[in-house]
Amino acid sequence: MEKRVVFRNRVLPYILVAPQIAVTLVFFIWPASQALYQSVLIEDPFGLSSEFVWGENFVELFGDPWYLQSIQVTAVFSVSVALLALTTALYLAVQADRVIRGAMAYKTLLVWPYAVAPAVAGVLWLFLFNPTLGIVAYALRKLGYDWNHLLDGRQAMYLVVIAAAWKQISYNFLFFLAGMQAIPRSLIEAAAIDGAGPARRFWTIVFPLLTPTTFFLVVINVVYAFFDTFGIIHQVTEGGPAGATNILVYKVFRDGFIGLDLGGSAAQSVVLMAIVIGLTVIQFRYIERKVHY
Amino acid sequence: MTQRSSLVAAAVALAIAGGAGTASAQTEIQWWHAMGGALGERVVEIADNFNRSQSEYKLVPVNKGNYTETVTAGIAAFRAGKPPHILQVFEVGTATMMGAKGAIKPVYELMAETGAPFDPSDYLGAVTGYYTTTDGKMLSMPFNSSTPVLFYNKEAFQKAGLDPNKPPKTWPEVGDYARKLVAAGYPCGFSTAWQSWVHLENFSAWHNVPVGTKENGFAGLDTEFKFNSPLHVKHIQQMADWQKEKIFVYGGRRNLGNAKFASGECAMYTESSAGYGGFKKNAKFEFGTANLPYWPDVPGAPQNTIIGGASLWVMGGHSKEEYEGVAKFFSFLSLPMVQAYWHQNTGYVPITSAAFELTKKLGYYDANPGRDIPIHQMGDKAPTANSKGLRFGSFVQVREIIYEELEAIWAGQKTAQQGLDDAVQRGNALLRKFEKASR
């Protein structure tokens, strides 16, 4: 006797998956193919004349030192944001997990920043650090530190990394906390009885058992740093000074929607797409092996 | 199923829209603009007044965001086959719009076809020149135009022992004044808005040197940038050196640095004349307006400055009747009363000499000294090939490049020569690409 459920109707399965296929086609495959098509054209903004140029847009892209700089900036930015957001969130989650009294209040407060839109988060941080009006910039100046992120690329990078990570910490915190609460208490208690201190218990039991959560968050955070930080960059630095915070997704926007260079911008988004697909594949093939489920 | 119902919905919507169109019998004219805040309210007032002045047409102003967002919206609408009748485009988008033959209707053509009364010589040459071909055909209707001037803090001048009625005339004087201000305890001597527009584009016109070949791009698409000449390098290098002593302090892109002047941090500030209203509202001290400084060792300087701001482009593909409405609105907009109102309430310059004369006759400049400085600065000398404006393809992107390179210069990562050479080289690459795309 066969226990599997078998569809007798040959058409029904196709109908059932059709909505999903349709959504993928309309919202992913179609725009992606448009980008691919645009990236091999040189076209005027109005679409009145266009010329097929093969890979010229790509050759130009990789011959442009500012594009290569943008790749480097994106790497530094994404790694910093992911690291800062993950470690801070993990630390907070460990602390929150130990709190007994008023735990709910802490947790609620820690989740709040996630409800703030990236653009608004950018504005908030900008107000704090504005070299002329910002209160933090003022305090730094009083301490003898000359804060001017409009001119100093390093400071600009610190600022956008902090702003971007701050927003993501809440999200990571929630997942870490949930992950930790799923770890059986008996394991930790057994280790405690065997004489393991809190640090040892964390590194030998909690952290390894959290790896599925950590892995999931690494993937999410990298994607976040690549794409969702657009609003923060746009509000805080506009990619400046001198391209110091010009991450790839922001450059696509500036060249395409402000510069009206459709071909060049499309070529950049194709490259960006390839990078993110590549990164995700690497994460799933190599890092996932180290995950204990 | 859902597709069919949405089709039905669309059909119903169309029917309603069509019914509404015939019921009102007025021809609707869409005007997409980029004026927010108080300026947006002035735009609505102008449109209301036009609608009250006649009953055939209904002008509908729609704010589409900032300049770049408005252009992008206009282009997207054109590509979707639904362009507005009038689109406000900033001055650096001129070459892009001009290149879009078939997507636009030049103003001279519109006025000739509709038979609206129109004499290009009524308009101020310094303003319309930017939007006119080399053989004198006006392509778009100037709307909001301004030019850079020097604002200075009179109270700070007094505290630093400077005469508040004698603003600096030249760049060396700006340096001396700024040094005294810094010595008197101010954290910054001078700063600037719109670094590319003021210190490269207007700087060139003011000293009668080209920004690019082919009459700054007016005479052909095969133009090349020239803003890395010894004079440009000298000026930019001077500013970079001043940055070390706080004589000059960089305040950010666009006019983000305005807070530096309004808060009293920097006592001198070069900004668009249209920045007047904001300073009047936010600065808690008396300030004065003066001409843009120049280098006295340059023969013939100062020449005249060029405009910034935006003009109104007429989009193609509309009916004759609608174009008649657009022409009628442009005639209305050019009326001395309308222009004088716009000029006095916004800080933009009037576009006709009649409006300037009217404002003068009303005693406005006596009551508001300094408000006529931009008009004199732009119009007292007849513009040369170097000072009538700029027409470079992809110039929006070139300005981004200039911002990047200037920031590298201000931060001391590059010398002025290196930075400007790189900007010219990167800009030329874009010009070639634009030339290729518009063939």
Interface residues (C-beta under 8 A of the other chain):
Chain A: I42 E43 D44 P45 F46 G47 L48 S49 S50 E51 E60 W66 N130 T132 L133 N148 L150 L151 D152 G153 E238 G240 P241 A242 G243 R254 D255 F257 I258 G259 L260 D261
Chain B: T68 V71 T72 I75 F78 R79 T96 G99 A100 K101 G102 A103 Y250 G251 G252 R253 L256 A259 K260 S263 E265 S394 V396 Q397 E400 Y403 E404 E405 E407 A408 W410 A411 Q413 R426 A429 L430 K433 K436 A437 S438 R439
